[in-house]
Amino acid sequence: IEKIVTEEMSVEELLEAGIEMVATAKPQTEAEEIIDFSKPREIIKRTIEEILAEEEYIIIATPASVAGAALKSIIKVGEEKGIKFKTQMEYKFMLGKKSQTLAALIETGGKKWGLEIPSCKNFDRSAGVAGYYAAKRLKDAIEQKAIDSAILIVPTGSGGAKFDMILQNNSEIHKVELNNVLGENLIANALKSPTKEGWNIAKIIFPDIGEYVPPQVEEPSEEL
């Protein structure tokens, strides 16, 4: 479902893929609702749309979904501020004879920014050695002139001697820490109104956008 939320996949594409996904709309109970892809197409489509309409469903903070949400936040903020920029998911560059891939590329003001996230299971524990390899990919991309600067999103508490050394010696790499809750909120709000974390990620690339201002909550009008 988060792929639809972040516009990585349309309802039609999800139906074509026929992937088993678990999502929860919370009416009377909190039981999980399984989307059964063996049912007729229109029934499945209606089920997905009902879940989205409820705006309460399970979102899992994975590297792919967080990367997509971070990029959507950057795009949302950039468009709102009228900034000229270009983006690309899964940006490839060459390291010797081997192709390397970063999660995304953002180009603005004549500068190329790489976005990368380590291959971690979730955001509730350190990225471990995966954090080092993600940092190294960004370092290599900078050295190869594929990018000028970078944003590295990692689980809170990620570290290690080699990981820390790369960050200390490469000030162009900006580290952003998220836990599962912050990652899930980033995904859920990416298209509507970016969270403070989403705004701050965008601010690394667009430094003149100002401080984050929470969206105003509409208070219900009192009926006379």
Rosetta silent file (secondary structure, phi, psi, omega in degrees, C-alpha in Angstrom):
SEQUENCE: IEKIVTEEMSVEELLEAGIEMVATAKPQTEAEEIIDFSKPREIIKRTIEEILAEEEYIIIATPASVAGAALKSIIKVGEEKGIKFKTQMEYKFMLGKKSQTLAALIETGGKKWGLEIPSCKNFDRSAGVAGYYAAKRLKDAIEQKAIDSAILIVPTGSGGAKFDMILQNNSEIHKVELNNVLGENLIANALKSPTKEGWNIAKIIFPDIGEYVPPQVEEPSEEL
SCORE:     score description
SCORE:     0.000 S_00000001
   1 L     0.000  -36.034 -178.572    0.000    0.000    0.000 S_00000001
   2 H   -63.849  -23.543  176.666    2.856    2.423    0.741 S_00000001
   3 H   -66.014  -32.707  176.715    3.902    2.128   -2.921 S_00000001
   4 H   -74.877  -40.555 -179.545    0.552    3.646   -3.865 S_00000001
   5 H   -59.211  -42.413 -178.159    0.848    6.289   -1.134 S_00000001
   6 L   -91.159    9.681  176.897    4.249    7.435   -2.450 S_00000001
   7 L    63.325   23.261  173.624    3.081    7.156   -6.079 S_00000001
   8 L   -77.640  -20.350 -177.217    5.650    4.447   -6.852 S_00000001
   9 L  -150.213  138.301  176.075    2.784    2.269   -8.072 S_00000001
  10 L   -87.960  167.412  176.420   -0.767    2.921   -9.222 S_00000001
  11 H   -58.916  -41.116 -179.991   -3.745    0.793   -8.196 S_00000001
  12 H   -62.512  -42.004  179.833   -3.804   -0.595  -11.731 S_00000001
  13 H   -65.782  -36.994  177.663   -0.106   -1.520  -11.567 S_00000001
  14 H   -63.860  -41.030  178.984   -0.647   -3.238   -8.230 S_00000001
  15 H   -65.401  -39.855  179.291   -3.456   -5.281   -9.723 S_00000001
  16 H   -64.477  -41.857 -177.973   -1.283   -6.215  -12.700 S_00000001
  17 H   -67.365  -34.968  179.569    1.564   -7.271  -10.434 S_00000001
  18 L    63.663   36.052 -178.464   -0.727   -9.410   -8.300 S_00000001
  19 L   -81.670  141.675  175.749    1.554   -9.069   -5.293 S_00000001
  20 L   -78.822  119.302  177.802    0.304  -10.290   -1.923 S_00000001
  21 L  -129.188  147.934  178.821    0.191   -7.291    0.401 S_00000001
  22 E  -110.849  127.225  179.100   -1.254   -6.929    3.877 S_00000001
  23 E  -139.622  151.251 -177.386   -3.020   -3.725    4.800 S_00000001
  24 L  -123.660  118.393  166.402   -5.284   -2.742    7.656 S_00000001
  25 L   -99.067  137.408 -170.562   -8.218   -0.378    7.518 S_00000001
  26 L  -106.684   84.052  173.145   -9.501    0.135   11.061 S_00000001
  27 L   -84.253 -104.914 -177.521  -13.281    0.081   11.226 S_00000001
  28 L   -78.501  -35.142 -175.418  -14.737   -1.871   14.174 S_00000001
  29 L  -120.342  172.840  178.752  -11.751   -4.164   14.800 S_00000001
  30 L  -107.567   19.926  179.363   -7.995   -4.029   14.426 S_00000001
  31 L   -69.927  145.191 -179.500   -7.789   -7.346   12.564 S_00000001
  32 L   -75.141  141.831  178.993   -5.616   -7.333    9.461 S_00000001
  33 E  -106.437  117.472  179.618   -7.358   -7.388    6.107 S_00000001
  34 E   -86.400  130.950  175.681   -5.659   -9.531    3.463 S_00000001
  35 L   -82.910  111.055 -176.404   -6.045   -8.390   -0.133 S_00000001
  36 L   -89.238  107.128 -176.516   -7.014  -11.596   -1.953 S_00000001
  37 L   -78.330    0.933  175.398   -5.753  -11.337   -5.534 S_00000001
  38 L   -84.872  -12.223  179.493   -7.776  -14.416   -6.558 S_00000001
  39 L   -76.220  163.006  177.377  -10.971  -12.336   -6.348 S_00000001
  40 L   -55.853  146.494 -174.304  -12.396  -10.487   -9.376 S_00000001
  41 H   -52.731  -45.238 -176.599  -10.394   -7.410  -10.399 S_00000001
  42 H   -66.171  -34.261  178.654  -13.080   -4.833   -9.566 S_00000001
  43 H   -66.994  -42.790  179.443  -13.552   -6.238   -6.046 S_00000001
  44 H   -62.518  -46.009 -178.995   -9.802   -6.021   -5.391 S_00000001
  45 H   -59.944  -41.542 -179.899   -9.655   -2.465   -6.733 S_00000001
  46 H   -65.330  -39.298  179.286  -12.574   -1.450   -4.522 S_00000001
  47 H   -61.481  -47.132 -179.508  -10.885   -3.059   -1.484 S_00000001
  48 H   -62.210  -45.176 -178.545   -7.646   -1.131   -2.056 S_00000001
  49 H   -65.321  -33.615  177.214   -9.470    2.154   -2.590 S_00000001
  50 H   -66.815  -40.000  178.804  -11.506    1.612    0.601 S_00000001
  51 H   -63.112  -45.598  179.871   -8.303    1.044    2.571 S_00000001
  52 H   -63.885  -36.844 -179.675   -6.751    4.210    1.154 S_00000001
  53 H   -64.606  -33.698  179.492   -9.934    6.166    1.902 S_00000001
  54 H   -68.422  -25.935 -178.331   -9.727    5.139    5.564 S_00000001
  55 L    60.200   22.277  175.055   -6.195    6.613    5.722 S_00000001
  56 L  -134.068  105.850 -177.741   -5.319    4.017    8.356 S_00000001
  57 L  -152.888  164.401 -177.890   -3.223    1.138    7.096 S_00000001
  58 L   -77.125  126.500  174.633    0.006   -0.617    7.930 S_00000001
  59 L  -119.010  129.355 -179.831    3.109    1.132    6.590 S_00000001
  60 L  -108.681  127.591  179.818    6.471   -0.577    6.941 S_00000001
  61 L   -81.128   94.975  175.430    9.633    1.540    6.927 S_00000001
  62 L  -106.537  163.076  177.527   11.897   -0.287    4.477 S_00000001
  63 H   -53.427  -42.918 -178.055   14.914    1.226    2.686 S_00000001
  64 H   -66.409  -44.757 -177.172   12.938    1.459   -0.579 S_00000001
  65 H   -70.883  -36.201  177.519    9.823    3.038    0.959 S_00000001
  66 H   -68.935  -40.828  177.188   11.827    5.512    3.062 S_00000001
  67 H   -60.995  -44.354  178.726   13.947    6.480    0.037 S_00000001
  68 H   -62.646  -41.649 -179.774   10.783    7.036   -1.996 S_00000001
  69 H   -68.933  -38.556  177.679    9.193    9.101    0.773 S_00000001
  70 H   -62.457  -43.326  179.187   12.341   11.183    1.270 S_00000001
  71 H   -66.131  -40.528  177.827   12.440   11.949   -2.452 S_00000001
  72 H   -62.635  -37.465  178.098    8.715   12.774   -2.477 S_00000001
  73 H   -64.693  -43.204  178.064    9.270   15.162    0.440 S_00000001
  74 H   -60.683  -45.755  179.938   12.103   16.868   -1.443 S_00000001
  75 H   -62.666  -45.803 -178.297    9.916   17.168   -4.551 S_00000001
  76 H   -59.837  -48.515 -178.850    6.925   18.467   -2.566 S_00000001
  77 H   -66.270  -44.351 -179.476    8.962   21.140   -0.775 S_00000001
  78 H   -60.146  -42.299  179.357   10.875   22.116   -3.914 S_00000001
  79 H   -67.456  -41.518  179.833    7.686   22.559   -5.924 S_00000001
  80 H   -62.498  -33.033 -178.500    5.993   24.558   -3.163 S_00000001
  81 L   -91.441    0.827  178.157    8.989   26.916   -3.030 S_00000001
  82 L    68.698   30.587 -178.595    9.206   27.247   -6.819 S_00000001
  83 L   -89.285  139.197  176.717   12.710   25.794   -6.988 S_00000001
  84 L   -84.443  127.405 -179.880   14.040   24.360  -10.256 S_00000001
  85 L  -160.687  164.377  175.360   15.335   20.812   -9.846 S_00000001
  86 E  -131.796  147.471  179.045   15.400   17.360  -11.438 S_00000001
  87 E  -131.161  157.648  177.964   15.197   13.964   -9.759 S_00000001
  88 E  -151.698  126.732  174.898   15.946   10.391  -10.707 S_00000001
  89 E   -81.580  150.436  177.809   15.342    7.172   -8.788 S_00000001
  90 E    51.300   67.387 -179.427   18.036    4.463   -8.827 S_00000001
  91 E   -81.972  125.324 -177.422   20.900    6.589  -10.114 S_00000001
  92 E  -103.818  143.561  173.281   23.733    4.513  -11.579 S_00000001
  93 E  -142.742  160.967 -177.245   27.410    5.415  -11.837 S_00000001
  94 E   -98.087  134.541  172.570   30.520    3.495  -12.832 S_00000001
  95 E  -121.656  100.096 -170.842   33.241    2.481  -10.384 S_00000001
  96 L    67.691 -122.899  178.021   35.964    1.008  -12.524 S_00000001
  97 L  -101.178    2.860 -177.293   34.177   -1.517  -14.711 S_00000001
  98 E  -104.727  141.750  177.159   31.351   -2.092  -12.243 S_00000001
  99 E   -88.019  131.330  176.653   28.026   -0.274  -12.127 S_00000001
 100 E  -114.858  151.290 -177.173   26.964    1.060   -8.730 S_00000001
 101 E  -126.843  130.588  171.916   23.478    2.280   -7.819 S_00000001
 102 E  -101.994  157.708 -177.471   22.328    5.002   -5.431 S_00000001
 103 E   -60.369  -39.855 -177.885   18.726    5.282   -4.247 S_00000001
 104 E  -162.944  163.627  175.443   18.180    8.621   -6.002 S_00000001
 105 E  -128.225  136.824  174.493   19.725   11.692   -7.601 S_00000001
 106 E  -125.880  125.904  178.181   18.607   15.299   -7.163 S_00000001
 107 E  -113.680  127.020  178.074   20.023   18.038   -9.410 S_00000001
 108 E  -158.785  142.414  177.458   19.559   21.710   -8.543 S_00000001
 109 L    57.442   33.310  179.946   21.571   24.903   -8.876 S_00000001
 110 L    73.845   13.598 -178.188   24.234   23.166  -10.948 S_00000001
 111 E  -123.117  141.294  178.687   24.873   20.644   -8.160 S_00000001
 112 E  -105.434  125.962  177.994   24.229   16.897   -8.049 S_00000001
 113 E  -111.480  130.577  173.621   23.032   15.327   -4.799 S_00000001
 114 E   -96.792  143.504  175.760   23.028   11.591   -4.189 S_00000001
 115 E  -119.782  127.573 -178.301   20.503    9.989   -1.825 S_00000001
 116 E  -141.717  149.474  178.339   21.324    6.609   -0.310 S_00000001
 117 L  -137.354  134.833  179.281   19.978    4.267    2.365 S_00000001
 118 L   -67.203  157.040  178.541   21.658    1.069    3.613 S_00000001
 119 L   -79.641   79.347 -179.561   20.081   -2.327    2.984 S_00000001
 120 L  -110.742  154.727 -178.191   18.688   -2.769    6.497 S_00000001
 121 L   -68.350  -43.531  178.035   15.680   -4.824    7.582 S_00000001
 122 L  -152.688 -173.571 -176.277   14.084   -1.967    9.522 S_00000001
 123 L  -110.665   23.970  179.038   14.922    1.306   11.237 S_00000001
 124 L  -102.012    1.409  176.914   14.805    0.102   14.840 S_00000001
 125 L  -146.446  163.220 -178.541   18.401   -1.062   15.011 S_00000001
 126 L   -55.217  146.464  178.963   21.814    0.005   13.729 S_00000001
 127 L   -71.049  -15.643  178.868   22.462   -0.532   10.028 S_00000001
 128 L    63.192 -141.214 -177.081   25.671   -2.346   10.950 S_00000001
 129 H   -65.566  -25.450  178.318   28.047   -3.116    8.088 S_00000001
 130 H   -62.943  -31.749  177.337   25.338   -2.133    5.577 S_00000001
 131 H   -64.966  -40.599  177.874   25.698    1.445    6.832 S_00000001
 132 H   -62.487  -45.920 -178.307   29.398    1.396    6.006 S_00000001
 133 H   -65.589  -35.687  177.064   28.788    0.102    2.481 S_00000001
 134 H   -65.498  -43.432  177.798   26.111    2.749    1.860 S_00000001
 135 H   -63.670  -39.100  179.923   28.491    5.484    3.043 S_00000001
 136 H   -65.995  -37.689  177.460   31.257    4.032    0.866 S_00000001
 137 H   -60.539  -40.932  178.794   28.993    4.091   -2.216 S_00000001
 138 H   -67.803  -41.781  177.442   28.415    7.792   -1.659 S_00000001
 139 H   -60.227  -45.341  179.371   32.122    8.418   -1.080 S_00000001
 140 H   -63.180  -41.254 -179.582   32.951    6.533   -4.299 S_00000001
 141 H   -63.298  -38.322  177.851   30.279    8.455   -6.237 S_00000001
 142 H   -67.651  -43.798 -179.763   31.759   11.767   -5.055 S_00000001
 143 H   -65.548  -30.408  178.638   35.295   10.682   -5.942 S_00000001
 144 L   -85.389    4.335 -179.317   34.107    9.591   -9.401 S_00000001
 145 L    63.330   20.119  177.403   32.485   13.032   -9.894 S_00000001
 146 L   -75.613  -30.253  175.612   29.099   11.307  -10.322 S_00000001
 147 L  -139.861  164.680  178.132   27.705   13.530   -7.554 S_00000001
 148 L  -100.732  -38.917 -179.253   28.900   16.574   -5.638 S_00000001
 149 E  -143.689  174.841 -174.327   27.258   15.981   -2.256 S_00000001
 150 E  -153.836  156.858  171.860   25.040   13.390   -0.626 S_00000001
 151 E  -118.647  125.500  178.883   22.377   12.572    1.937 S_00000001
 152 E  -114.276  112.997  179.298   22.731    9.295    3.814 S_00000001
 153 E   -97.680  121.706 -176.399   19.609    8.172    5.694 S_00000001
 154 E  -133.018  159.197  173.299   20.360    5.547    8.348 S_00000001
 155 E   -61.905  145.299  178.761   18.638    3.979   11.371 S_00000001
 156 L   -55.123  133.807  178.039   19.211    5.921   14.592 S_00000001
 157 L    90.693    1.724  178.969   22.387    4.792   16.345 S_00000001
 158 L   -66.853  140.445 -178.920   24.153    3.493   13.242 S_00000001
 159 L  -172.174 -160.961 -175.642   27.916    3.711   13.538 S_00000001
 160 L   132.606  152.995 -174.690   31.207    1.865   13.521 S_00000001
 161 H   -57.651  -49.851 -177.978   34.861    2.823   13.096 S_00000001
 162 H   -68.287  -40.742  178.686   34.932    2.613    9.274 S_00000001
 163 H   -60.334  -50.410 -178.536   31.493    4.209    8.927 S_00000001
 164 H   -63.597  -36.284 -179.487   32.411    7.112   11.204 S_00000001
 165 H   -63.456  -42.527  178.919   35.760    7.585    9.442 S_00000001
 166 H   -61.175  -44.826 -178.917   34.084    8.022    6.047 S_00000001
 167 H   -66.966  -37.960  179.304   31.701   10.643    7.439 S_00000001
 168 H   -66.019  -35.349 -176.570   34.494   12.478    9.255 S_00000001
 169 H   -92.652   -2.123 -178.227   36.629   12.635    6.105 S_00000001
 170 L  -135.348   83.577 -176.829   33.780   13.496    3.728 S_00000001
 171 L   -66.947  -13.120  178.206   31.878   16.566    4.899 S_00000001
 172 L   -73.905  -13.690  179.080   29.860   16.483    1.649 S_00000001
 173 E   -94.302  117.149 -178.238   27.972   13.463    3.033 S_00000001
 174 E  -101.600  118.734 -178.364   25.120   14.589    5.299 S_00000001
 175 E   -88.220  134.356  174.590   23.833   11.925    7.707 S_00000001
 176 E  -124.141  126.281 -179.921   20.141   11.784    8.650 S_00000001
 177 E  -103.043  135.123  176.309   18.987    9.387   11.375 S_00000001
 178 E  -134.195  147.293  168.374   15.473    7.930   11.517 S_00000001
 179 L  -103.979 -178.294 -176.568   13.802    5.294   13.674 S_00000001
 180 H   -59.304  -44.686 -177.552   10.834    3.158   12.601 S_00000001
 181 H   -62.641  -46.353  179.598    8.203    5.621   13.839 S_00000001
 182 H   -64.379  -37.742  178.395    9.831    8.599   12.108 S_00000001
 183 H   -65.764  -42.654  179.093   10.277    6.536    8.942 S_00000001
 184 H   -65.484  -39.957  177.673    6.646    5.437    8.913 S_00000001
 185 H   -66.112  -37.375  177.367    5.474    9.018    9.476 S_00000001
 186 H   -59.073  -44.540 -179.729    7.744   10.200    6.669 S_00000001
 187 H   -66.507  -48.234 -174.764    6.080    7.711    4.303 S_00000001
 188 H   -63.194  -29.630 -174.104    2.513    8.427    5.437 S_00000001
 189 H  -107.034    1.039 -173.017    2.866   12.208    5.039 S_00000001
 190 L   -56.310  -38.788 -176.326    5.162   12.471    2.017 S_00000001
 191 L   -89.303  -23.180 -175.837    2.394   13.408   -0.428 S_00000001
 192 L   -90.578  -69.937  179.026    0.236   15.491    1.897 S_00000001
 193 L  -148.756  107.556 -175.519    2.477   17.626    4.073 S_00000001
 194 L   -50.684  143.220  176.689    6.070   16.482    4.697 S_00000001
 195 L   -69.144  174.265  177.275    7.017   15.813    8.310 S_00000001
 196 H   -58.548  -39.011  179.199    9.696   17.834   10.096 S_00000001
 197 H   -65.361  -42.145  177.797   12.180   15.123    9.120 S_00000001
 198 H   -62.605  -41.502  178.396   11.081   15.310    5.476 S_00000001
 199 H   -62.659  -44.681 -177.999   11.396   19.103    5.549 S_00000001
 200 H   -67.662  -31.216  174.165   14.872   18.942    7.097 S_00000001
 201 H   -64.770  -45.545  178.602   15.999   16.441    4.454 S_00000001
 202 H   -63.305  -35.505 -177.290   14.809   18.858    1.764 S_00000001
 203 H   -67.030  -25.638  175.826   16.519   21.756    3.561 S_00000001
 204 H   -61.193  -39.620 -179.051   19.905   20.072    3.178 S_00000001
 205 H   -85.438  -39.087  179.962   19.469   20.439   -0.593 S_00000001
 206 L  -113.326   80.310 -171.261   17.426   23.669   -0.525 S_00000001
 207 L   -66.432  -14.201 -174.887   19.044   25.626    2.364 S_00000001
 208 L   -98.743   16.056 -175.440   16.975   28.794    1.844 S_00000001
 209 L   -82.282   -7.972  179.641   13.514   27.300    2.437 S_00000001
 210 L    87.186 -177.020 -177.569   13.337   28.442    6.065 S_00000001
 211 L   -82.170  157.292  178.952   12.367   26.539    9.182 S_00000001
 212 L   -67.474  134.449  175.090    9.725   23.825    9.332 S_00000001
 213 L  -121.478  117.672 -179.266    6.217   25.004   10.170 S_00000001
 214 L   -58.942  144.742  177.948    3.725   22.288   11.224 S_00000001
 215 L   -64.613  144.904  179.357    0.539   22.182    9.138 S_00000001
 216 L   -73.113  133.635  178.223   -2.450   23.869   10.737 S_00000001
 217 L   -90.982  123.661  179.999   -4.999   21.461   12.134 S_00000001
 218 L   -73.691  123.059  178.445   -8.532   22.430   11.213 S_00000001
 219 L   -85.170  136.861  179.968  -10.702   22.604   14.312 S_00000001
 220 L   -62.051  134.758 -179.834  -14.264   21.333   13.907 S_00000001
 221 L   -74.033  142.101 -179.461  -16.765   24.178   13.775 S_00000001
 222 L   -83.395  127.740  178.665  -19.299   24.321   16.579 S_00000001
 223 L   -83.879  134.538  179.630  -22.877   23.940   15.456 S_00000001
 224 L   -78.904    0.000    0.000  -25.339   26.341   17.008 S_00000001
